[in-house]
Amino acid sequence: MIEDAHPTIRAPGVRRNASAAVASQLLNAGGSFVLQIAAARTLGAKGYGSFALCTATLILVSAVHSAWVGDTLTVLDRFDRDIRRALVTSQILSMAASAIVAVAVGLSIGHLSARGTTVFAALCAMWVLEETGRRIFGARLQFWQLVINDSTYVAFTLLAALASRLILHRVSLDALIASMGAGALAAVVAAMFQLPKEERTVPRPGVVALGTVSSFALWRAGQAGLRPLSLLSMRILIVAFASRSALAAVEASRLALAPVIAFVGGASDFLLPLFAVDERHQRRSISVRTATILMVGSVAAYGAVVVALSGELTHLLSAGSFRIERGTVVSWTAFTAAFAFGLPASAVLVARRKPRAVFVARLLDSILGTAVAAVLIAVAHPGFAPAGMAIGMALGGAVLYVLAVRPSPNEPRPDEPVAEAVATDLAVVEIEAAPW
């Protein structure tokens, strides 16, 4: 148990930290890309549709957990005895809730075996434990250690998947989920070796400060869960109104955009700490307008290339199991561009400590986008669902942009802890490209 241990954490330069954050994002996206291609090429249309629902569930539980436990340990005093006990309680409850959600989704999918559902529940529980380790590295500003941890996950996941393929002579949905679980477990072990003793010391669970933790984390957890929940809802609607095969085709088109989604995620990881420092010193290293134009322009240019090569990508990504349609690629390009449009403004507002504005805008655009997506799925084509989500995101992003370009009324606070400024809210980056 830790009573009053407050170790000094040295903070490297913001740009060095941001570079490591970008490297971590690209590393995870690369591992996700390889694993999802393997799933798309070997599981068939229905199997890949089920895999997409599993990963969407993983994204949701990870986002909520990261906001509740990860943000709390980053901003509040995690070495305070009562706060630390409340964090342990929150961790246990989060792991249990994640496993329950996984079982519910696994049973509803109908494609997972009973053993596979059990493994999926264990994966979700292990995943949120791994995420806690990742957020501790972020709170300590040890982003290159985070890269090592993420590398461990990717390496063990891909090795386990390859071993499964060589031993079983096939790739199954259960085996892919088990491979991800093996990677998550390896990452937890790697974090235990890298973190110092004061971070690894776990006190007994407690509830004395649970109210304090809840009052801080509830708002952020709600915000962080909005985008993953709306995307999971969209996927469930596609299965309900169409089929898992239709969802597989929609997901394959998203997979074709994975590199640019990773770019957007890495860029936004860089913008948040940069804007946080800028706010403290009342300067602007890059304007919101410039960052928005660069990010949206990059998405549009890449999307145009993918649309032109959609025929060739069908065989590369799915081995001909389902076709990547140009209309669906355009739909996902619109979704990604709308997402990129709102990220710089969101980062500025988070840096100004205005999470309420971001939450309200994201809540309204999620409700609107999901409603439009449902109509398009029902009366038009499942591939148009991401475009429906994009309509809501574009409107929400426009509101955030207007708020962000206004001059900040806050005076600089040079005494503000660097850890809080740099790592306040990496979870605000609701990137859906990879669940890890």
C-alpha positions as CSV (number, residue, x, y, z in Angstrom):
1,M,0.0,0.0,0.0
2,I,1.2,3.5,-0.8
3,E,0.6,6.2,1.8
4,D,2.2,9.4,0.6
5,A,4.6,8.4,-2.1
6,H,4.8,11.2,-4.7
7,P,7.7,10.3,-7.0
8,T,9.1,13.0,-9.2
9,I,8.3,12.4,-12.9
10,R,10.6,14.1,-15.4
11,A,8.8,15.4,-18.5
12,P,10.7,15.2,-21.8
13,G,9.9,17.7,-24.5
14,V,6.4,17.9,-25.8
15,R,7.4,17.2,-29.3
16,R,9.4,14.2,-28.3
17,N,6.4,12.9,-26.3
18,A,4.1,13.6,-29.3
19,S,6.4,11.7,-31.6
20,A,6.2,8.7,-29.4
21,A,2.4,9.0,-29.2
22,V,2.3,9.1,-33.0
23,A,4.6,6.1,-33.2
24,S,2.4,4.2,-30.7
25,Q,-0.7,5.0,-32.8
26,L,0.9,3.9,-36.0
27,L,2.3,0.7,-34.5
28,N,-1.1,-0.3,-33.1
29,A,-2.9,0.6,-36.4
30,G,-0.3,-1.4,-38.3
31,G,-0.9,-4.5,-36.1
32,S,-4.7,-4.0,-36.4
33,F,-4.4,-3.7,-40.2
34,V,-2.5,-7.0,-40.5
35,L,-4.9,-8.8,-38.2
36,Q,-8.0,-7.5,-39.9
37,I,-6.7,-8.4,-43.3
38,A,-6.1,-11.9,-42.1
39,A,-9.7,-12.0,-40.7
40,A,-11.2,-10.6,-43.9
41,R,-9.3,-13.0,-46.1
42,T,-9.9,-16.2,-44.1
43,L,-13.1,-15.9,-42.1
44,G,-15.4,-15.3,-45.0
45,A,-18.1,-12.6,-45.1
46,K,-20.2,-13.8,-42.1
47,G,-17.1,-14.5,-40.0
48,Y,-15.5,-11.1,-40.7
49,G,-18.8,-9.4,-39.9
50,S,-18.8,-11.1,-36.5
51,F,-15.1,-10.1,-36.0
52,A,-16.1,-6.5,-36.7
53,L,-18.8,-6.7,-34.0
54,C,-16.2,-8.1,-31.5
55,T,-13.7,-5.4,-32.2
56,A,-16.3,-2.7,-32.0
57,T,-17.3,-4.0,-28.6
58,L,-13.6,-4.0,-27.6
59,I,-13.3,-0.4,-28.6
60,L,-16.4,0.6,-26.6
61,V,-15.3,-1.0,-23.3
62,S,-11.7,0.3,-23.8
63,A,-12.9,3.8,-24.4
64,V,-15.1,4.0,-21.3
65,H,-12.5,2.3,-19.1
66,S,-9.8,4.6,-20.3
67,A,-11.8,7.7,-19.6
68,W,-13.0,6.4,-16.1
69,V,-9.8,4.9,-14.8
70,G,-7.2,6.3,-17.1
71,D,-8.1,9.9,-16.9
72,T,-8.6,9.7,-13.2
73,L,-5.1,8.3,-12.5
74,T,-3.7,10.9,-14.9
75,V,-5.3,14.0,-13.4
76,L,-6.1,13.1,-9.8
77,D,-3.5,12.1,-7.2
78,R,-3.2,8.4,-7.8
79,F,-0.7,8.0,-4.9
80,D,-3.3,9.3,-2.4
81,R,-4.3,6.2,-0.4
82,D,-8.1,6.6,-0.7
83,I,-7.9,7.6,-4.4
84,R,-5.7,4.6,-5.1
85,R,-8.1,2.3,-3.4
86,A,-11.0,3.7,-5.3
87,L,-9.1,3.2,-8.5
88,V,-8.6,-0.4,-7.6
89,T,-12.3,-0.8,-7.0
90,S,-13.0,0.9,-10.3
91,Q,-10.6,-1.4,-12.1
92,I,-12.2,-4.5,-10.7
93,L,-15.7,-3.3,-11.6
94,S,-14.6,-2.3,-15.1
95,M,-13.1,-5.7,-15.8
96,A,-16.3,-7.4,-14.6
97,A,-18.5,-5.1,-16.6
98,S,-16.4,-5.5,-19.7
99,A,-16.6,-9.3,-19.4
100,I,-20.4,-9.1,-19.0
101,V,-20.8,-6.9,-22.1
102,A,-18.6,-9.3,-24.0
103,V,-20.7,-12.3,-23.1
104,A,-23.9,-10.4,-24.1
105,V,-22.4,-9.5,-27.5
106,G,-20.9,-13.0,-28.0
107,L,-24.2,-14.7,-27.4
108,S,-26.1,-12.3,-29.7
109,I,-23.6,-12.7,-32.5
110,G,-24.4,-16.4,-32.9
111,H,-21.1,-17.1,-34.7
112,L,-19.0,-17.5,-31.6
113,S,-18.8,-20.9,-29.9
114,A,-19.4,-21.1,-26.1
115,R,-15.6,-21.4,-25.7
116,G,-15.1,-18.5,-28.0
117,T,-17.5,-16.4,-26.0
118,T,-15.7,-17.2,-22.8
119,V,-12.3,-16.3,-24.4
120,F,-13.9,-13.1,-25.7
121,A,-15.0,-12.2,-22.2
122,A,-11.5,-12.9,-20.9
123,L,-10.0,-10.8,-23.7
124,C,-12.2,-7.7,-22.8
125,A,-11.3,-8.0,-19.1
126,M,-7.6,-8.4,-19.9
127,W,-7.8,-5.5,-22.4
128,V,-9.0,-3.0,-19.8
129,L,-6.2,-4.1,-17.5
130,E,-3.7,-3.6,-20.3
131,E,-5.2,-0.1,-20.9
132,T,-4.6,0.9,-17.3
133,G,-0.9,0.1,-17.8
134,R,-0.9,2.2,-21.0
135,R,-2.4,5.2,-19.3
136,I,0.0,5.0,-16.4
137,F,2.9,5.3,-18.9
138,G,1.0,8.3,-20.3
139,A,0.6,9.9,-16.9
140,R,4.3,9.4,-16.3
141,L,5.1,10.9,-19.7
142,Q,7.0,7.8,-20.6
143,F,5.7,7.5,-24.1
144,W,8.6,5.5,-25.5
145,Q,8.0,2.9,-22.8
146,L,4.5,2.9,-24.1
147,V,5.8,2.1,-27.6
148,I,7.7,-0.9,-26.1
149,N,4.5,-2.1,-24.4
150,D,2.4,-1.7,-27.6
151,S,5.2,-3.5,-29.6
152,T,4.9,-6.4,-27.2
153,Y,1.2,-6.6,-27.8
154,V,1.4,-6.5,-31.5
155,A,4.3,-9.0,-31.7
156,F,2.6,-11.6,-29.4
157,T,-0.8,-11.2,-31.1
158,L,0.6,-11.8,-34.6
159,L,2.9,-14.6,-33.4
160,A,-0.1,-16.3,-31.7
161,A,-2.2,-15.9,-34.8
162,L,0.5,-17.4,-37.0
163,A,1.1,-20.3,-34.6
164,S,-2.7,-21.0,-34.6
165,R,-2.6,-21.0,-38.4
166,L,0.3,-23.4,-38.6
167,I,-1.1,-25.8,-35.9
168,L,-4.7,-25.8,-36.9
169,H,-4.1,-25.3,-40.7
170,R,-6.9,-22.6,-40.6
171,V,-7.8,-19.3,-39.0
172,S,-11.0,-19.3,-36.9
173,L,-12.7,-16.4,-35.2
174,D,-12.1,-18.1,-31.8
175,A,-8.4,-18.4,-32.6
176,L,-8.1,-14.7,-33.6
177,I,-9.7,-13.6,-30.4
178,A,-7.5,-15.9,-28.3
179,S,-4.5,-14.5,-30.1
180,M,-5.5,-11.0,-29.1
181,G,-5.9,-12.2,-25.6
182,A,-2.4,-13.6,-25.6
183,G,-1.1,-10.3,-26.8
184,A,-2.9,-8.4,-24.1
185,L,-1.6,-10.6,-21.4
186,A,2.0,-10.2,-22.8
187,A,1.5,-6.4,-22.7
188,V,0.3,-6.5,-19.1
189,V,3.5,-8.5,-18.1
190,A,5.7,-6.1,-20.1
191,A,4.1,-3.2,-18.2
192,M,4.8,-4.9,-14.9
193,F,8.5,-5.2,-15.8
194,Q,8.8,-1.6,-17.0
195,L,6.8,0.3,-14.3
196,P,8.5,1.1,-11.0
197,K,7.5,-0.4,-7.7
198,E,5.4,2.5,-6.5
199,E,3.2,2.1,-9.6
200,R,2.9,-1.7,-9.3
201,T,1.9,-1.6,-5.6
202,V,-1.8,-2.5,-5.4
203,P,-3.7,-1.7,-2.2
204,R,-7.0,-3.2,-1.1
205,P,-10.1,-2.0,-2.8
206,G,-11.9,0.9,-1.1
207,V,-14.9,3.1,-1.6
208,V,-14.1,6.1,0.6
209,A,-13.0,8.2,-2.4
210,L,-15.2,6.5,-5.0
211,G,-17.6,9.5,-5.0
212,T,-14.6,11.8,-5.8
213,V,-13.5,9.5,-8.6
214,S,-17.0,9.2,-10.0
215,S,-17.7,12.9,-9.9
216,F,-14.6,13.4,-12.0
217,A,-14.8,10.5,-14.3
218,L,-18.5,10.2,-15.1
219,W,-18.6,13.1,-17.5
220,R,-15.5,11.9,-19.4
221,A,-16.6,8.3,-19.6
222,G,-19.9,9.4,-21.1
223,Q,-18.0,11.5,-23.7
224,A,-15.5,8.9,-24.5
225,G,-18.1,6.2,-25.0
226,L,-20.3,8.2,-27.4
227,R,-18.5,7.6,-30.7
228,P,-17.7,3.9,-30.1
229,L,-21.3,3.3,-28.9
230,S,-22.8,5.0,-32.0
231,L,-20.5,3.0,-34.3
232,L,-21.4,-0.2,-32.6
233,S,-25.1,0.7,-32.9
234,M,-24.6,1.4,-36.6
235,R,-23.0,-2.1,-37.1
236,I,-25.8,-3.8,-35.2
237,L,-28.4,-1.9,-37.3
238,I,-26.6,-3.2,-40.5
239,V,-26.8,-6.7,-39.2
240,A,-30.4,-6.3,-38.2
241,F,-31.6,-4.7,-41.4
242,A,-29.3,-6.5,-43.8
243,S,-26.9,-9.3,-42.7
244,R,-23.4,-10.0,-41.3
245,S,-22.2,-10.4,-44.8
246,A,-23.4,-6.9,-45.6
247,L,-21.5,-5.6,-42.5
248,A,-18.4,-7.5,-43.7
249,A,-18.5,-5.6,-47.0
250,V,-18.9,-2.3,-45.2
251,E,-16.0,-3.1,-42.8
252,A,-13.7,-4.1,-45.6
253,S,-14.2,-0.7,-47.2
254,R,-13.3,0.9,-43.9
255,L,-10.2,-1.3,-43.8
256,A,-9.0,0.2,-47.1
257,L,-8.9,3.6,-45.3
258,A,-7.0,2.3,-42.3
259,P,-3.7,4.0,-43.1
260,V,-5.3,7.5,-43.3
261,I,-7.3,6.9,-40.2
262,A,-4.0,6.0,-38.4
263,F,-2.6,9.3,-39.8
264,V,-5.5,11.2,-38.4
265,G,-5.1,9.5,-35.0
266,G,-1.4,10.2,-34.9
267,A,-1.8,13.8,-35.8
268,S,-4.5,14.4,-33.2
269,D,-2.3,12.8,-30.6
270,F,0.3,15.4,-31.5
271,L,-2.1,18.3,-31.5
272,L,-3.5,17.8,-28.0
273,P,-0.2,18.2,-26.1
274,L,0.8,20.9,-28.4
275,F,-2.4,22.9,-27.9
276,A,-2.1,22.3,-24.1
277,V,1.3,23.9,-24.0
278,D,0.1,26.7,-26.4
279,E,-2.8,27.6,-24.1
280,R,-0.5,27.9,-21.1
281,H,1.7,30.3,-22.9
282,Q,-1.0,32.1,-24.9
283,R,0.5,31.3,-28.3
284,R,-0.6,29.2,-31.3
285,S,2.1,26.9,-32.9
286,I,-0.4,26.0,-35.6
287,S,-3.9,27.5,-36.2
288,V,-7.0,25.4,-35.9
289,R,-7.9,26.3,-39.4
290,T,-4.5,25.1,-40.8
291,A,-4.6,21.9,-38.8
292,T,-8.2,21.2,-40.0
293,I,-7.4,21.9,-43.7
294,L,-4.3,19.6,-43.6
295,M,-6.2,16.7,-41.9
296,V,-9.3,16.9,-44.0
297,G,-7.3,17.4,-47.2
298,S,-5.2,14.4,-46.5
299,V,-8.3,12.2,-45.9
300,A,-9.9,13.5,-49.2
301,A,-6.7,12.9,-51.2
302,Y,-6.2,9.4,-49.9
303,G,-9.9,8.5,-50.3
304,A,-9.8,9.5,-53.9
305,V,-6.9,7.1,-54.5
306,V,-8.8,4.3,-52.7
307,V,-11.9,4.9,-54.8
308,A,-9.8,4.6,-58.0
309,L,-8.2,1.3,-56.8
310,S,-11.3,-0.2,-55.2
311,G,-11.4,-3.1,-57.7
312,E,-7.9,-4.2,-57.0
313,L,-8.3,-3.8,-53.3
314,T,-11.3,-6.2,-53.3
315,H,-8.9,-9.2,-54.0
316,L,-6.1,-7.9,-51.8
317,L,-8.2,-7.3,-48.7
318,S,-10.9,-9.9,-48.9
319,A,-9.6,-12.5,-51.3
320,G,-12.8,-12.1,-53.3
321,S,-15.1,-13.1,-50.4
322,F,-16.9,-9.8,-50.8
323,R,-16.7,-6.8,-53.0
324,I,-15.4,-3.4,-51.9
325,E,-17.8,-1.0,-53.5
326,R,-16.8,2.5,-54.5
327,G,-19.9,4.0,-52.9
328,T,-19.1,2.5,-49.6
329,V,-15.5,3.8,-49.8
330,V,-16.8,7.3,-50.5
331,S,-19.1,6.9,-47.5
332,W,-16.2,6.0,-45.2
333,T,-14.1,8.8,-46.7
334,A,-16.8,11.2,-45.7
335,F,-17.0,9.7,-42.2
336,T,-13.2,10.0,-41.8
337,A,-13.1,13.5,-43.1
338,A,-15.9,14.6,-40.8
339,F,-14.1,13.0,-37.9
340,A,-10.8,14.8,-38.9
341,F,-12.7,18.0,-39.2
342,G,-13.7,18.1,-35.6
343,L,-10.5,16.8,-34.0
344,P,-8.3,20.0,-33.9
345,A,-11.2,22.0,-32.5
346,S,-11.9,19.3,-29.9
347,A,-8.2,19.3,-28.9
348,V,-8.2,23.1,-28.4
349,L,-11.4,23.0,-26.3
350,V,-10.0,20.1,-24.2
351,A,-6.8,22.1,-23.7
352,R,-8.9,25.0,-22.5
353,R,-10.7,22.7,-20.0
354,K,-14.0,22.9,-21.7
355,P,-15.1,19.2,-21.9
356,R,-18.7,20.1,-21.5
357,A,-18.9,21.8,-24.9
358,V,-17.2,18.8,-26.5
359,F,-19.5,16.4,-24.8
360,V,-22.7,18.2,-25.7
361,A,-21.6,18.6,-29.4
362,R,-20.6,15.0,-29.6
363,L,-23.8,13.8,-27.9
364,L,-26.0,15.7,-30.4
365,D,-24.0,14.7,-33.5
366,S,-24.0,11.0,-32.4
367,I,-27.8,11.0,-32.0
368,L,-28.4,12.7,-35.3
369,G,-25.8,10.7,-37.2
370,T,-27.1,7.4,-35.8
371,A,-30.7,8.3,-36.8
372,V,-29.7,9.3,-40.3
373,A,-27.5,6.1,-40.7
374,A,-30.5,4.0,-39.6
375,V,-32.7,5.6,-42.3
376,L,-30.1,5.0,-45.0
377,I,-29.6,1.4,-43.9
378,A,-33.4,0.8,-44.0
379,V,-34.3,2.5,-47.2
380,A,-31.1,2.8,-49.2
381,H,-27.9,0.7,-48.8
382,P,-25.9,-0.4,-45.7
383,G,-22.8,1.1,-47.3
384,F,-24.2,4.6,-47.0
385,A,-24.5,4.3,-43.1
386,P,-21.0,5.9,-42.5
387,A,-22.1,8.9,-44.6
388,G,-25.1,9.2,-42.4
389,M,-22.8,9.3,-39.3
390,A,-20.7,11.9,-41.1
391,I,-23.6,14.3,-41.5
392,G,-24.0,14.5,-37.7
393,M,-20.2,14.7,-37.1
394,A,-19.8,17.5,-39.6
395,L,-22.5,19.6,-37.9
396,G,-21.0,18.9,-34.5
397,G,-17.5,19.6,-35.8
398,A,-18.7,23.0,-37.2
399,V,-20.0,24.0,-33.8
400,L,-16.8,23.0,-32.1
401,Y,-14.8,24.9,-34.8
402,V,-16.7,28.1,-34.1
403,L,-16.0,27.8,-30.4
404,A,-12.4,26.9,-30.9
405,V,-11.5,29.8,-33.1
406,R,-12.7,32.3,-30.6
407,P,-9.9,33.8,-28.5
408,S,-9.3,32.0,-25.2
409,P,-10.4,34.0,-22.2
410,N,-8.1,32.1,-19.9
411,E,-4.9,33.6,-18.6
412,P,-1.8,31.4,-18.8
413,R,-1.2,29.2,-15.8
414,P,2.6,28.6,-15.7
415,D,2.3,26.7,-12.4
416,E,0.0,24.1,-14.0
417,P,1.6,20.6,-13.7
418,V,3.1,19.4,-17.0
419,A,1.7,16.0,-16.6
420,E,-1.9,17.3,-16.6
421,A,-1.3,19.6,-19.5
422,V,0.3,17.0,-21.7
423,A,-1.7,14.0,-20.8
424,T,-5.1,15.5,-19.8
425,D,-7.1,13.7,-22.3
426,L,-5.4,11.4,-24.8
427,A,-8.7,9.4,-24.7
428,V,-10.5,12.3,-26.4
429,V,-9.0,10.9,-29.6
430,E,-11.9,8.5,-30.4
431,I,-10.0,6.8,-33.3
432,E,-11.9,3.8,-34.4
433,A,-9.2,2.4,-36.8
434,A,-7.8,0.0,-34.2
435,P,-9.1,-1.2,-30.9
436,W,-5.7,-1.2,-29.3
